[in-house]
Amino acid sequence: TTDDRLAEVWVGAWEGRTWTELVEDPDVAAYLSDPLYQCAAIESCTAVRDRMADAVVAWRERTGDAGVVVFVSHGDPLRILAAHCMGLDVAHFRRLEIAPGSISVVDAPAGHAGRILLLNFKPANGLRRALA
């Protein structure tokens, strides 16, 4: 099942442009120095946090506390969600590493923000062996 709340960060006017084209943009510099910087060119971190957290709540309600849900998303949205579950200020999401293809596990029972059980795990011998 797809869920638009798990989409990559919206970058609007920056979409399809190269780093060379963007490096001189003052909004890019401001965003890189302050993750909470808001402008029309990129979705705010707080908006990403809110939609990702909303997806967790919605899927928790759909499956119940006993349900297991696997989210597949992109690095920044997953780092923002992990920061939220850890109770970190969203401005610190860049301190977390979520590598492509890595596995993170969050226990998110109803009424709680969640807790991180595993973060950025990359099994050396494949997922099947890791879960065996």
Residue pairs with C-beta under 8 A, 6 or more apart in sequence:
3 55
3 59
5 51
5 52
5 54
5 55
5 58
6 52
6 55
6 71
6 72
6 73
6 77
7 73
7 74
7 77
8 73
8 74
8 76
8 77
9 42
9 43
9 48
9 74
9 76
9 77
10 42
10 43
11 41
11 42
11 43
12 40
12 41
12 42
12 43
13 40
13 41
14 22
14 25
14 28
14 41
14 42
22 28
25 41
27 37
27 39
27 41
27 42
28 41
30 37
30 39
31 37
31 39
31 41
31 42
34 91
35 45
35 90
35 91
35 92
35 93
35 94
36 44
36 45
36 46
36 90
36 91
38 44
45 80
45 90
45 91
45 93
46 90
48 76
48 77
48 80
49 80
49 81
49 83
49 84
49 90
52 73
52 77
52 78
52 80
52 81
52 84
53 81
53 84
53 113
55 71
56 81
56 106
56 108
56 114
59 67
59 69
59 71
60 67
60 69
60 108
60 109
60 110
61 110
63 69
65 109
65 110
71 78
73 81
75 98
75 99
75 100
76 93
78 98
78 104
79 93
79 94
79 96
79 97
79 98
80 90
80 93
81 106
82 93
82 96
82 98
82 104
82 106
82 116
82 119
83 89
83 90
83 92
83 93
83 95
83 96
84 90
84 113
84 114
85 106
85 108
85 113
85 114
85 115
85 116
86 115
86 116
87 113
88 95
96 119
96 120
97 120
98 104
98 119
98 120
99 120
99 122
101 122
102 120
102 121
102 122
103 118
103 120
103 121
103 122
103 123
103 127
103 130
104 116
104 118
104 119
104 120
104 121
105 116
105 117
105 118
106 114
106 115
106 116
106 117
107 114
107 115
107 117
108 114
108 115
121 130
123 129
123 130
